[in-house]
Amino acid sequence: MKRLLCAALVFAAFLNPLRAEPAPDAPELTKLLQDFLAGAGRNDVAMHDRFWADDLIYTGSAGRRIGKADLMGEVRKEGPPKPGEDVTVYSAEDIRIQQYGDTAIVAFRLVATTQKKSGPEVANYLNTGAFLKRGGKWQVVAWQATVMPKKSEPKP
């Protein structure tokens, strides 16, 4: 019995550093996310480069998995919005941050509002990013986006 108790205590002590902290860097991570989303609507290449780590694994809502080089190529190819094109503004709601030392998980609901000639169109996604702090700088190393179904209209 003593062996079992000792083993359990050693195991618990080993896992202790892996528990989420109260997220002391939450304000910094939230600002980084908000700055990124503001730049994403403009296809800001510098902001994308700052946000994504070189070893990024990005899984989009359509199930396509790419790395940073692919993502940056697409951003550069698309370029900033041109006059007369639909403009999408991104924002984050229900942000949850769990920090584990120099690793943080940031989960939120992405709201994409596109201004069309017919009026605004809104899409919602559940996004989760794994951030690592390297050299004093947070960057995303893994990202998962899941499209949320649009609410259906009540049937008469």
VMD Tcl script that builds the backbone (N, CA, C; Angstrom):
set m [mol new atoms 468]
animate dup $m
set s [atomselect $m all]
$s set {name element resname resid chain x y z} {
  {N N MET 1 A 0.832 -1.197 0.000}
  {CA C MET 1 A 0.000 0.000 0.000}
  {C C MET 1 A 0.875 1.259 0.000}
  {N N LYS 2 A 1.962 1.243 0.828}
  {CA C LYS 2 A 2.848 2.399 0.878}
  {C C LYS 2 A 3.513 2.625 -0.480}
  {N N ARG 3 A 3.855 1.532 -1.161}
  {CA C ARG 3 A 4.477 1.648 -2.475}
  {C C ARG 3 A 3.528 2.333 -3.461}
  {N N LEU 4 A 2.293 1.925 -3.426}
  {CA C LEU 4 A 1.303 2.495 -4.326}
  {C C LEU 4 A 1.118 3.987 -4.047}
  {N N LEU 5 A 1.039 4.348 -2.778}
  {CA C LEU 5 A 0.882 5.750 -2.395}
  {C C LEU 5 A 2.102 6.561 -2.817}
  {N N CYS 6 A 3.299 6.030 -2.584}
  {CA C CYS 6 A 4.529 6.723 -2.980}
  {C C CYS 6 A 4.577 6.894 -4.499}
  {N N ALA 7 A 4.225 5.859 -5.233}
  {CA C ALA 7 A 4.224 5.941 -6.690}
  {C C ALA 7 A 3.237 6.996 -7.163}
  {N N ALA 8 A 2.065 7.044 -6.546}
  {CA C ALA 8 A 1.056 8.033 -6.930}
  {C C ALA 8 A 1.550 9.447 -6.638}
  {N N LEU 9 A 2.218 9.655 -5.502}
  {CA C LEU 9 A 2.741 10.980 -5.161}
  {C C LEU 9 A 3.850 11.407 -6.111}
  {N N VAL 10 A 4.727 10.500 -6.469}
  {CA C VAL 10 A 5.801 10.806 -7.410}
  {C C VAL 10 A 5.200 11.161 -8.776}
  {N N PHE 11 A 4.227 10.384 -9.209}
  {CA C PHE 11 A 3.569 10.640 -10.488}
  {C C PHE 11 A 2.884 12.007 -10.475}
  {N N ALA 12 A 2.187 12.326 -9.389}
  {CA C ALA 12 A 1.499 13.615 -9.271}
  {C C ALA 12 A 2.502 14.773 -9.269}
  {N N ALA 13 A 3.628 14.589 -8.598}
  {CA C ALA 13 A 4.659 15.631 -8.570}
  {C C ALA 13 A 5.249 15.833 -9.965}
  {N N PHE 14 A 5.392 14.754 -10.708}
  {CA C PHE 14 A 5.918 14.828 -12.067}
  {C C PHE 14 A 4.960 15.592 -12.979}
  {N N LEU 15 A 3.676 15.388 -12.839}
  {CA C LEU 15 A 2.689 16.035 -13.692}
  {C C LEU 15 A 2.405 17.484 -13.301}
  {N N ASN 16 A 2.739 17.864 -12.088}
  {CA C ASN 16 A 2.423 19.206 -11.591}
  {C C ASN 16 A 2.855 20.326 -12.539}
  {N N PRO 17 A 4.072 20.301 -13.125}
  {CA C PRO 17 A 4.443 21.395 -14.012}
  {C C PRO 17 A 3.619 21.440 -15.301}
  {N N LEU 18 A 2.890 20.394 -15.613}
  {CA C LEU 18 A 2.129 20.345 -16.845}
  {C C LEU 18 A 0.726 20.924 -16.703}
  {N N ARG 19 A 0.325 21.263 -15.492}
  {CA C ARG 19 A -1.009 21.826 -15.307}
  {C C ARG 19 A -1.056 23.265 -15.789}
  {N N ALA 20 A -2.218 23.677 -16.256}
  {CA C ALA 20 A -2.380 25.044 -16.752}
  {C C ALA 20 A -2.228 26.038 -15.614}
  {N N GLU 21 A -1.515 27.101 -15.915}
  {CA C GLU 21 A -1.377 28.215 -14.980}
  {C C GLU 21 A -2.538 29.176 -15.233}
  {N N PRO 22 A -2.692 30.194 -14.373}
  {CA C PRO 22 A -3.765 31.170 -14.597}
  {C C PRO 22 A -3.570 32.032 -15.848}
  {N N ALA 23 A -2.633 31.697 -16.727}
  {CA C ALA 23 A -2.363 32.405 -17.987}
  {C C ALA 23 A -1.883 33.840 -17.741}
  {N N PRO 24 A -0.690 33.982 -17.151}
  {CA C PRO 24 A -0.167 35.324 -16.895}
  {C C PRO 24 A 0.060 36.135 -18.172}
  {N N ASP 25 A 0.257 35.464 -19.310}
  {CA C ASP 25 A 0.488 36.175 -20.562}
  {C C ASP 25 A -0.798 36.360 -21.378}
  {N N ALA 26 A -1.949 36.125 -20.758}
  {CA C ALA 26 A -3.227 36.260 -21.473}
  {C C ALA 26 A -3.401 37.633 -22.118}
  {N N PRO 27 A -3.082 38.739 -21.445}
  {CA C PRO 27 A -3.252 40.044 -22.117}
  {C C PRO 27 A -2.371 40.176 -23.370}
  {N N GLU 28 A -1.134 39.697 -23.285}
  {CA C GLU 28 A -0.218 39.762 -24.433}
  {C C GLU 28 A -0.725 38.887 -25.586}
  {N N LEU 29 A -1.182 37.674 -25.257}
  {CA C LEU 29 A -1.692 36.762 -26.279}
  {C C LEU 29 A -2.982 37.287 -26.912}
  {N N THR 30 A -3.847 37.874 -26.102}
  {CA C THR 30 A -5.096 38.443 -26.617}
  {C C THR 30 A -4.804 39.598 -27.569}
  {N N LYS 31 A -3.879 40.456 -27.201}
  {CA C LYS 31 A -3.508 41.580 -28.070}
  {C C LYS 31 A -2.889 41.067 -29.371}
  {N N LEU 32 A -2.017 40.070 -29.273}
  {CA C LEU 32 A -1.414 39.499 -30.477}
  {C C LEU 32 A -2.500 38.942 -31.398}
  {N N LEU 33 A -3.453 38.220 -30.835}
  {CA C LEU 33 A -4.554 37.659 -31.624}
  {C C LEU 33 A -5.365 38.772 -32.283}
  {N N GLN 34 A -5.720 39.790 -31.539}
  {CA C GLN 34 A -6.527 40.883 -32.082}
  {C C GLN 34 A -5.775 41.662 -33.160}
  {N N ASP 35 A -4.474 41.898 -32.939}
  {CA C ASP 35 A -3.660 42.574 -33.954}
  {C C ASP 35 A -3.587 41.728 -35.223}
  {N N PHE 36 A -3.423 40.417 -35.040}
  {CA C PHE 36 A -3.366 39.524 -36.193}
  {C C PHE 36 A -4.675 39.560 -36.973}
  {N N LEU 37 A -5.805 39.463 -36.277}
  {CA C LEU 37 A -7.102 39.447 -36.962}
  {C C LEU 37 A -7.346 40.749 -37.718}
  {N N ALA 38 A -6.907 41.866 -37.147}
  {CA C ALA 38 A -7.043 43.156 -37.848}
  {C C ALA 38 A -6.210 43.140 -39.124}
  {N N GLY 39 A -5.023 42.570 -39.067}
  {CA C GLY 39 A -4.159 42.500 -40.240}
  {C C GLY 39 A -4.609 41.460 -41.248}
  {N N ALA 40 A -5.249 40.394 -40.790}
  {CA C ALA 40 A -5.673 39.309 -41.680}
  {C C ALA 40 A -6.686 39.803 -42.708}
  {N N GLY 41 A -7.561 40.710 -42.323}
  {CA C GLY 41 A -8.547 41.242 -43.253}
  {C C GLY 41 A -7.914 42.056 -44.376}
  {N N ARG 42 A -6.701 42.543 -44.139}
  {CA C ARG 42 A -5.970 43.324 -45.144}
  {C C ARG 42 A -4.902 42.474 -45.839}
  {N N ASN 43 A -4.834 41.186 -45.480}
  {CA C ASN 43 A -3.760 40.308 -45.974}
  {C C ASN 43 A -2.400 40.925 -45.699}
  {N N ASP 44 A -2.213 41.397 -44.477}
  {CA C ASP 44 A -0.972 42.030 -44.047}
  {C C ASP 44 A 0.124 40.965 -43.946}
  {N N VAL 45 A 1.038 40.955 -44.916}
  {CA C VAL 45 A 2.090 39.934 -44.989}
  {C C VAL 45 A 2.969 39.967 -43.743}
  {N N ALA 46 A 3.348 41.152 -43.291}
  {CA C ALA 46 A 4.219 41.270 -42.118}
  {C C ALA 46 A 3.539 40.710 -40.866}
  {N N MET 47 A 2.244 40.955 -40.726}
  {CA C MET 47 A 1.534 40.438 -39.553}
  {C C MET 47 A 1.438 38.923 -39.609}
  {N N HIS 48 A 1.153 38.368 -40.786}
  {CA C HIS 48 A 1.126 36.908 -40.929}
  {C C HIS 48 A 2.493 36.316 -40.586}
  {N N ASP 49 A 3.547 36.925 -41.092}
  {CA C ASP 49 A 4.892 36.417 -40.844}
  {C C ASP 49 A 5.227 36.449 -39.354}
  {N N ARG 50 A 4.786 37.484 -38.666}
  {CA C ARG 50 A 5.017 37.620 -37.222}
  {C C ARG 50 A 4.232 36.573 -36.428}
  {N N PHE 51 A 3.001 36.301 -36.836}
  {CA C PHE 51 A 2.069 35.464 -36.079}
  {C C PHE 51 A 2.397 33.974 -36.185}
  {N N TRP 52 A 2.717 33.506 -37.393}
  {CA C TRP 52 A 2.912 32.074 -37.633}
  {C C TRP 52 A 4.379 31.699 -37.476}
  {N N ALA 53 A 4.657 30.613 -36.755}
  {CA C ALA 53 A 6.017 30.093 -36.614}
  {C C ALA 53 A 6.430 29.380 -37.897}
  {N N ASP 54 A 7.727 29.297 -38.136}
  {CA C ASP 54 A 8.234 28.631 -39.336}
  {C C ASP 54 A 7.825 27.164 -39.399}
  {N N ASP 55 A 7.657 26.522 -38.236}
  {CA C ASP 55 A 7.303 25.095 -38.191}
  {C C ASP 55 A 5.795 24.877 -38.008}
  {N N LEU 56 A 5.004 25.823 -38.471}
  {CA C LEU 56 A 3.545 25.785 -38.348}
  {C C LEU 56 A 2.925 24.552 -39.013}
  {N N ILE 57 A 1.912 24.002 -38.341}
  {CA C ILE 57 A 1.000 23.015 -38.936}
  {C C ILE 57 A -0.383 23.653 -38.851}
  {N N TYR 58 A -0.977 23.967 -40.004}
  {CA C TYR 58 A -2.255 24.666 -40.066}
  {C C TYR 58 A -3.276 23.747 -40.730}
  {N N THR 59 A -4.348 23.453 -40.013}
  {CA C THR 59 A -5.434 22.658 -40.576}
  {C C THR 59 A -6.648 23.573 -40.708}
  {N N GLY 60 A -7.028 23.834 -41.944}
  {CA C GLY 60 A -8.145 24.726 -42.220}
  {C C GLY 60 A -9.480 24.031 -42.052}
  {N N SER 61 A -10.536 24.813 -42.092}
  {CA C SER 61 A -11.880 24.279 -41.857}
  {C C SER 61 A -12.337 23.330 -42.961}
  {N N ALA 62 A -11.684 23.383 -44.119}
  {CA C ALA 62 A -12.031 22.462 -45.204}
  {C C ALA 62 A -11.231 21.161 -45.114}
  {N N GLY 63 A -10.390 21.039 -44.074}
  {CA C GLY 63 A -9.631 19.813 -43.871}
  {C C GLY 63 A -8.290 19.785 -44.579}
  {N N ARG 64 A -7.852 20.899 -45.126}
  {CA C ARG 64 A -6.561 20.982 -45.818}
  {C C ARG 64 A -5.465 21.350 -44.815}
  {N N ARG 65 A -4.371 20.595 -44.816}
  {CA C ARG 65 A -3.259 20.844 -43.892}
  {C C ARG 65 A -2.091 21.434 -44.672}
  {N N ILE 66 A -1.598 22.592 -44.185}
  {CA C ILE 66 A -0.486 23.281 -44.847}
  {C C ILE 66 A 0.513 23.774 -43.815}
  {N N GLY 67 A 1.650 24.239 -44.292}
  {CA C GLY 67 A 2.672 24.840 -43.452}
  {C C GLY 67 A 2.744 26.338 -43.693}
  {N N LYS 68 A 3.680 26.977 -43.015}
  {CA C LYS 68 A 3.804 28.428 -43.124}
  {C C LYS 68 A 4.163 28.860 -44.539}
  {N N ALA 69 A 5.060 28.153 -45.211}
  {CA C ALA 69 A 5.464 28.551 -46.566}
  {C C ALA 69 A 4.255 28.580 -47.501}
  {N N ASP 70 A 3.396 27.559 -47.408}
  {CA C ASP 70 A 2.179 27.517 -48.241}
  {C C ASP 70 A 1.248 28.678 -47.897}
  {N N LEU 71 A 1.041 28.881 -46.608}
  {CA C LEU 71 A 0.138 29.937 -46.144}
  {C C LEU 71 A 0.639 31.306 -46.601}
  {N N MET 72 A 1.939 31.564 -46.419}
  {CA C MET 72 A 2.498 32.862 -46.803}
  {C C MET 72 A 2.426 33.059 -48.317}
  {N N GLY 73 A 2.627 31.988 -49.075}
  {CA C GLY 73 A 2.508 32.075 -50.530}
  {C C GLY 73 A 1.114 32.500 -50.945}
  {N N GLU 74 A 0.108 31.943 -50.280}
  {CA C GLU 74 A -1.281 32.293 -50.587}
  {C C GLU 74 A -1.579 33.749 -50.216}
  {N N VAL 75 A -1.057 34.191 -49.070}
  {CA C VAL 75 A -1.288 35.577 -48.634}
  {C C VAL 75 A -0.640 36.547 -49.617}
  {N N ARG 76 A 0.588 36.249 -50.025}
  {CA C ARG 76 A 1.283 37.128 -50.979}
  {C C ARG 76 A 0.569 37.149 -52.333}
  {N N LYS 77 A 0.123 35.977 -52.787}
  {CA C LYS 77 A -0.551 35.877 -54.084}
  {C C LYS 77 A -1.860 36.669 -54.084}
  {N N GLU 78 A -2.617 36.542 -52.996}
  {CA C GLU 78 A -3.912 37.239 -52.917}
  {C C GLU 78 A -3.715 38.744 -52.787}
  {N N GLY 79 A -2.738 39.158 -52.001}
  {CA C GLY 79 A -2.475 40.582 -51.820}
  {C C GLY 79 A -3.578 41.280 -51.055}
  {N N PRO 80 A -3.396 42.583 -50.833}
  {CA C PRO 80 A -4.419 43.342 -50.102}
  {C C PRO 80 A -5.695 43.478 -50.932}
  {N N PRO 81 A -6.827 43.715 -50.262}
  {CA C PRO 81 A -8.084 43.880 -50.999}
  {C C PRO 81 A -7.986 45.050 -51.980}
  {N N LYS 82 A -8.589 44.864 -53.122}
  {CA C LYS 82 A -8.597 45.906 -54.150}
  {C C LYS 82 A -9.899 46.700 -54.056}
  {N N PRO 83 A -9.871 47.944 -54.497}
  {CA C PRO 83 A -11.100 48.745 -54.449}
  {C C PRO 83 A -12.249 48.030 -55.170}
  {N N GLY 84 A -13.403 48.018 -54.525}
  {CA C GLY 84 A -14.582 47.380 -55.096}
  {C C GLY 84 A -14.747 45.921 -54.698}
  {N N GLU 85 A -13.702 45.311 -54.153}
  {CA C GLU 85 A -13.809 43.917 -53.709}
  {C C GLU 85 A -14.516 43.857 -52.353}
  {N N ASP 86 A -15.125 42.701 -52.072}
  {CA C ASP 86 A -15.725 42.489 -50.755}
  {C C ASP 86 A -14.617 42.542 -49.700}
  {N N VAL 87 A -14.919 43.152 -48.578}
  {CA C VAL 87 A -13.954 43.270 -47.485}
  {C C VAL 87 A -14.466 42.464 -46.300}
  {N N THR 88 A -13.576 41.639 -45.735}
  {CA C THR 88 A -13.933 40.837 -44.569}
  {C C THR 88 A -13.200 41.364 -43.351}
  {N N VAL 89 A -13.947 41.550 -42.275}
  {CA C VAL 89 A -13.386 41.977 -40.998}
  {C C VAL 89 A -13.498 40.790 -40.049}
  {N N TYR 90 A -12.378 40.491 -39.365}
  {CA C TYR 90 A -12.334 39.357 -38.445}
  {C C TYR 90 A -12.277 39.851 -37.006}
  {N N SER 91 A -12.995 39.141 -36.131}
  {CA C SER 91 A -12.932 39.447 -34.697}
  {C C SER 91 A -12.992 38.130 -33.920}
  {N N ALA 92 A -12.584 38.208 -32.657}
  {CA C ALA 92 A -12.560 37.025 -31.799}
  {C C ALA 92 A -13.522 37.221 -30.642}
  {N N GLU 93 A -14.315 36.200 -30.377}
  {CA C GLU 93 A -15.231 36.215 -29.233}
  {C C GLU 93 A -15.003 34.945 -28.420}
  {N N ASP 94 A -15.434 34.971 -27.183}
  {CA C ASP 94 A -15.318 33.811 -26.284}
  {C C ASP 94 A -13.891 33.279 -26.246}
  {N N ILE 95 A -12.926 34.163 -26.056}
  {CA C ILE 95 A -11.508 33.773 -26.034}
  {C C ILE 95 A -11.207 33.033 -24.732}
  {N N ARG 96 A -10.578 31.870 -24.860}
  {CA C ARG 96 A -10.127 31.087 -23.707}
  {C C ARG 96 A -8.643 30.825 -23.877}
  {N N ILE 97 A -7.877 31.102 -22.832}
  {CA C ILE 97 A -6.426 30.909 -22.891}
  {C C ILE 97 A -5.989 30.061 -21.707}
  {N N GLN 98 A -5.273 28.997 -22.011}
  {CA C GLN 98 A -4.658 28.154 -20.983}
  {C C GLN 98 A -3.164 28.178 -21.251}
  {N N GLN 99 A -2.405 28.517 -20.201}
  {CA C GLN 99 A -0.956 28.643 -20.358}
  {C C GLN 99 A -0.244 27.560 -19.570}
  {N N TYR 100 A 0.783 26.987 -20.197}
  {CA C TYR 100 A 1.613 25.947 -19.596}
  {C C TYR 100 A 3.064 26.387 -19.757}
  {N N GLY 101 A 3.508 27.313 -18.914}
  {CA C GLY 101 A 4.861 27.841 -19.054}
  {C C GLY 101 A 4.989 28.637 -20.341}
  {N N ASP 102 A 5.877 28.178 -21.243}
  {CA C ASP 102 A 6.098 28.862 -22.516}
  {C C ASP 102 A 5.225 28.309 -23.637}
  {N N THR 103 A 4.159 27.600 -23.262}
  {CA C THR 103 A 3.193 27.077 -24.220}
  {C C THR 103 A 1.808 27.581 -23.810}
  {N N ALA 104 A 1.021 27.985 -24.787}
  {CA C ALA 104 A -0.341 28.435 -24.493}
  {C C ALA 104 A -1.280 27.899 -25.556}
  {N N ILE 105 A -2.472 27.539 -25.116}
  {CA C ILE 105 A -3.543 27.142 -26.019}
  {C C ILE 105 A -4.555 28.283 -26.017}
  {N N VAL 106 A -4.849 28.784 -27.214}
  {CA C VAL 106 A -5.797 29.884 -27.361}
  {C C VAL 106 A -6.962 29.370 -28.208}
  {N N ALA 107 A -8.138 29.348 -27.622}
  {CA C ALA 107 A -9.345 28.891 -28.313}
  {C C ALA 107 A -10.338 30.052 -28.326}
  {N N PHE 108 A -11.020 30.212 -29.460}
  {CA C PHE 108 A -11.968 31.323 -29.569}
  {C C PHE 108 A -12.919 31.071 -30.723}
  {N N ARG 109 A -13.957 31.889 -30.763}
  {CA C ARG 109 A -14.876 31.868 -31.900}
  {C C ARG 109 A -14.487 33.015 -32.812}
  {N N LEU 110 A -14.093 32.668 -34.025}
  {CA C LEU 110 A -13.751 33.661 -35.038}
  {C C LEU 110 A -15.035 34.096 -35.733}
  {N N VAL 111 A -15.251 35.399 -35.800}
  {CA C VAL 111 A -16.402 35.955 -36.502}
  {C C VAL 111 A -15.869 36.682 -37.730}
  {N N ALA 112 A -16.271 36.203 -38.896}
  {CA C ALA 112 A -15.852 36.801 -40.165}
  {C C ALA 112 A -17.052 37.512 -40.773}
  {N N THR 113 A -16.977 38.826 -40.840}
  {CA C THR 113 A -18.070 39.628 -41.380}
  {C C THR 113 A -17.629 40.218 -42.716}
  {N N THR 114 A -18.280 39.793 -43.785}
  {CA C THR 114 A -17.946 40.260 -45.128}
  {C C THR 114 A -19.016 41.226 -45.604}
  {N N GLN 115 A -18.573 42.412 -45.988}
  {CA C GLN 115 A -19.489 43.420 -46.517}
  {C C GLN 115 A -19.678 43.160 -48.008}
  {N N LYS 116 A -20.877 42.737 -48.364}
  {CA C LYS 116 A -21.219 42.474 -49.768}
  {C C LYS 116 A -22.209 43.534 -50.230}
  {N N LYS 117 A -22.373 43.628 -51.511}
  {CA C LYS 117 A -23.324 44.607 -52.055}
  {C C LYS 117 A -24.730 44.337 -51.546}
  {N N SER 118 A -25.041 43.064 -51.311}
  {CA C SER 118 A -26.373 42.686 -50.824}
  {C C SER 118 A -26.508 42.848 -49.308}
  {N N GLY 119 A -25.419 43.198 -48.625}
  {CA C GLY 119 A -25.448 43.360 -47.178}
  {C C GLY 119 A -24.387 42.486 -46.523}
  {N N PRO 120 A -24.262 42.594 -45.205}
  {CA C PRO 120 A -23.214 41.838 -44.524}
  {C C PRO 120 A -23.528 40.340 -44.455}
  {N N GLU 121 A -22.479 39.533 -44.609}
  {CA C GLU 121 A -22.563 38.084 -44.444}
  {C C GLU 121 A -21.642 37.708 -43.294}
  {N N VAL 122 A -22.151 36.917 -42.364}
  {CA C VAL 122 A -21.360 36.551 -41.189}
  {C C VAL 122 A -21.143 35.042 -41.160}
  {N N ALA 123 A -19.896 34.656 -40.946}
  {CA C ALA 123 A -19.539 33.246 -40.771}
  {C C ALA 123 A -18.820 33.107 -39.444}
  {N N ASN 124 A -19.021 31.988 -38.783}
  {CA C ASN 124 A -18.389 31.733 -37.491}
  {C C ASN 124 A -17.558 30.458 -37.568}
  {N N TYR 125 A -16.415 30.492 -36.913}
  {CA C TYR 125 A -15.507 29.356 -36.865}
  {C C TYR 125 A -15.045 29.171 -35.427}
  {N N LEU 126 A -14.807 27.932 -35.043}
  {CA C LEU 126 A -14.144 27.662 -33.778}
  {C C LEU 126 A -12.680 27.413 -34.113}
  {N N ASN 127 A -11.804 28.226 -33.553}
  {CA C ASN 127 A -10.369 28.118 -33.824}
  {C C ASN 127 A -9.624 27.790 -32.543}
  {N N THR 128 A -8.605 26.966 -32.676}
  {CA C THR 128 A -7.723 26.645 -31.563}
  {C C THR 128 A -6.297 26.727 -32.061}
  {N N GLY 129 A -5.475 27.477 -31.340}
  {CA C GLY 129 A -4.073 27.618 -31.707}
  {C C GLY 129 A -3.168 27.241 -30.553}
  {N N ALA 130 A -2.063 26.587 -30.892}
  {CA C ALA 130 A -1.013 26.281 -29.909}
  {C C ALA 130 A 0.109 27.291 -30.140}
  {N N PHE 131 A 0.390 28.090 -29.120}
  {CA C PHE 131 A 1.417 29.122 -29.192}
  {C C PHE 131 A 2.627 28.682 -28.373}
  {N N LEU 132 A 3.815 28.957 -28.878}
  {CA C LEU 132 A 5.051 28.739 -28.131}
  {C C LEU 132 A 5.754 30.077 -27.987}
  {N N LYS 133 A 6.370 30.277 -26.828}
  {CA C LYS 133 A 7.140 31.493 -26.611}
  {C C LYS 133 A 8.609 31.132 -26.795}
  {N N ARG 134 A 9.192 31.665 -27.848}
  {CA C ARG 134 A 10.601 31.412 -28.166}
  {C C ARG 134 A 11.297 32.759 -28.294}
  {N N GLY 135 A 12.418 32.885 -27.630}
  {CA C GLY 135 A 13.149 34.151 -27.706}
  {C C GLY 135 A 12.317 35.329 -27.254}
  {N N GLY 136 A 11.416 35.092 -26.285}
  {CA C GLY 136 A 10.568 36.155 -25.753}
  {C C GLY 136 A 9.404 36.536 -26.647}
  {N N LYS 137 A 9.153 35.760 -27.714}
  {CA C LYS 137 A 8.104 36.099 -28.684}
  {C C LYS 137 A 7.154 34.918 -28.852}
  {N N TRP 138 A 5.842 35.183 -28.706}
  {CA C TRP 138 A 4.815 34.165 -28.922}
  {C C TRP 138 A 4.563 34.004 -30.419}
  {N N GLN 139 A 4.479 32.739 -30.869}
  {CA C GLN 139 A 4.087 32.433 -32.243}
  {C C GLN 139 A 3.264 31.160 -32.250}
  {N N VAL 140 A 2.442 31.025 -33.294}
  {CA C VAL 140 A 1.581 29.854 -33.443}
  {C C VAL 140 A 2.361 28.738 -34.139}
  {N N VAL 141 A 2.329 27.539 -33.519}
  {CA C VAL 141 A 2.966 26.367 -34.128}
  {C C VAL 141 A 1.933 25.376 -34.659}
  {N N ALA 142 A 0.699 25.459 -34.167}
  {CA C ALA 142 A -0.365 24.570 -34.651}
  {C C ALA 142 A -1.681 25.332 -34.598}
  {N N TRP 143 A -2.535 25.088 -35.607}
  {CA C TRP 143 A -3.806 25.805 -35.715}
  {C C TRP 143 A -4.856 24.867 -36.276}
  {N N GLN 144 A -6.046 24.949 -35.726}
  {CA C GLN 144 A -7.170 24.147 -36.202}
  {C C GLN 144 A -8.375 25.063 -36.308}
  {N N ALA 145 A -8.989 25.083 -37.473}
  {CA C ALA 145 A -10.189 25.890 -37.697}
  {C C ALA 145 A -11.349 24.965 -38.051}
  {N N THR 146 A -12.487 25.198 -37.422}
  {CA C THR 146 A -13.691 24.408 -37.686}
  {C C THR 146 A -14.847 25.357 -37.976}
  {N N VAL 147 A -15.439 25.205 -39.145}
  {CA C VAL 147 A -16.564 26.071 -39.493}
  {C C VAL 147 A -17.777 25.673 -38.647}
  {N N MET 148 A -18.478 26.673 -38.156}
  {CA C MET 148 A -19.704 26.426 -37.403}
  {C C MET 148 A -20.874 26.512 -38.375}
  {N N PRO 149 A -21.786 25.557 -38.319}
  {CA C PRO 149 A -22.937 25.628 -39.228}
  {C C PRO 149 A -23.770 26.864 -38.924}
  {N N LYS 150 A -24.336 27.419 -39.999}
  {CA C LYS 150 A -25.232 28.566 -39.815}
  {C C LYS 150 A -26.493 28.082 -39.136}
  {N N LYS 151 A -27.036 28.927 -38.291}
  {CA C LYS 151 A -28.288 28.573 -37.626}
  {C C LYS 151 A -29.382 28.480 -38.665}
  {N N SER 152 A -30.119 27.408 -38.605}
  {CA C SER 152 A -31.198 27.242 -39.577}
  {C C SER 152 A -32.406 28.063 -39.146}
  {N N GLU 153 A -33.138 28.471 -40.145}
  {CA C GLU 153 A -34.353 29.244 -39.904}
  {C C GLU 153 A -35.419 28.310 -39.307}
  {N N PRO 154 A -36.177 28.788 -38.338}
  {CA C PRO 154 A -37.262 27.951 -37.799}
  {C C PRO 154 A -38.293 27.672 -38.898}
  {N N LYS 155 A -38.788 26.462 -38.918}
  {CA C LYS 155 A -39.782 26.097 -39.927}
  {C C LYS 155 A -41.157 26.573 -39.486}
  {N N PRO 156 A -41.914 27.136 -40.455}
  {CA C PRO 156 A -43.261 27.645 -40.113}
  {C C PRO 156 A -44.214 26.544 -39.769}
}
mol reanalyze $m
mol bondsrecalc $m
mol representation Tube
mol addrep $m
